Amino acid sequence: MKIGIIGAGHIGGTLTRRFAELGHDVVVANSRGPETLQDLARTTGATAVDVSQAAQDRDLVVVTIPLKNVPDLPQGLLGGAAPNVAVVDTCNYYVQRDGRIAEIDGGETSSAWVARQIGHPVVKAFNNIGAQHLAEHGREAEDPARFALPVAGDDLTAKSTVVQLIEDLGFDAVDAGPLSESWRQEPDTAAYGTDLKREDLERAIREQQPVRPAQFQD
Ligand SMILES: NC(=O)c1ccc[n+]([C@@H]2O[C@H](COP(=O)([O-])OP(=O)(O)OC[C@H]3O[C@@H](n4cnc5c(N)ncnc54)[C@H](OP(=O)(O)O)[C@@H]3O)[C@@H](O)[C@H]2O)c1
């Protein structure tokens, strides 16, 4: 696949490396320009590009930057992407980093907010796993240590593309429902950062209560 990664930090750098290892054609961008990504490009085989080019002709685009910076992404970013491009949002809302975002405080999922900012539907994935675990904990399908990652979204074709990538990276994928239900995998839920096996993750997603933790409420 032709994959564009927007954000080259903990998660973006890890996905760049892992997707390139799987044989995908990967471009990667940050906020400071491709000249600052030469080490990552050299060690992964990915191509560093300006963020304005990161979705160009891509089948899949991953947005993996601090949530507060999503509105700064170039207008029309996805205009040159492949038809039916799948867009993955890994972002999480942390008030300490992102400041207050009124719509999310009001109950909108952070991924629905991202989708509105970029003007394109998103699939929420890779938001609930630490970058180091994403890099190191992929396992073969029959390995008892293999755990699962949730995938939420409304576009079933895009979702199945992301499910396949997750499986290829060495994790089971659990359908966590439509994007409106993606709060079930947001920070401070049972599914967040807990590396659960498939059945446990399915139960965690199903039984999660829609209570915003105190630090988001005050
Ligand atoms: N760290 C984790 O383990 C983890 C796990 C799951 C989800 N997440 C979430 O995933 C997102 C990324 O997290 P991270 O830890 O990978 O972040 P990070 O290490 O802080 O890296 C952020 C990356 O985003 C880039 N960036 C910032 N603003 C940009 C813009 N306007 N255009 C293009 N690139 C921009 C930065 O580029 P410059 O350096 O050039 O500014 C940097 O490469 C966050 O929303 C985070 O909450 C993180």
The ligand as an ORCA input file, in Angstrom:
! r2SCAN-3c Opt
* xyz 0 1
  N       3.240      8.368     22.607
  C       2.391      7.334     22.632
  O       2.750      6.229     23.108
  C       1.000      7.478     22.059
  C       0.206      6.328     22.010
  C      -1.040      6.373     21.390
  C      -1.508      7.572     20.876
  N      -0.761      8.701     20.991
  C      -1.338      9.937     20.413
  O      -0.885     10.018     19.060
  C      -0.542     11.375     18.728
  C       0.951     11.444     18.459
  O       1.627     11.105     19.649
  P       3.221     10.980     19.721
  O       3.532     10.585     21.116
  O       3.707     10.186     18.572
  O       3.639     12.508     19.511
  P       5.104     13.128     19.538
  O       6.126     12.087     19.827
  O       5.038     14.359     20.378
  O       5.294     13.572     18.010
  C       4.431     14.486     17.419
  C       4.759     14.568     15.946
  O       3.761     15.379     15.330
  C       4.406     16.291     14.475
  N       3.557     17.458     14.272
  C       3.090     18.323     15.193
  N       2.332     19.267     14.613
  C       2.335     18.999     13.294
  C       1.753     19.617     12.167
  N       0.966     20.718     12.283
  N       1.974     19.091     10.939
  C       2.755     17.985     10.807
  N       3.330     17.342     11.850
  C       3.124     17.847     13.072
  C       5.706     16.619     15.180
  O       6.610     17.207     14.277
  P       7.709     18.271     14.792
  O       8.558     17.551     15.771
  O       8.399     18.683     13.537
  O       6.918     19.399     15.414
  C       6.120     15.229     15.653
  O       6.763     14.524     14.620
  C      -0.978     12.211     19.926
  O      -2.270     12.714     19.710
  C      -0.944     11.221     21.090
  O      -1.838     11.594     22.131
  C       0.495      8.672     21.541
*
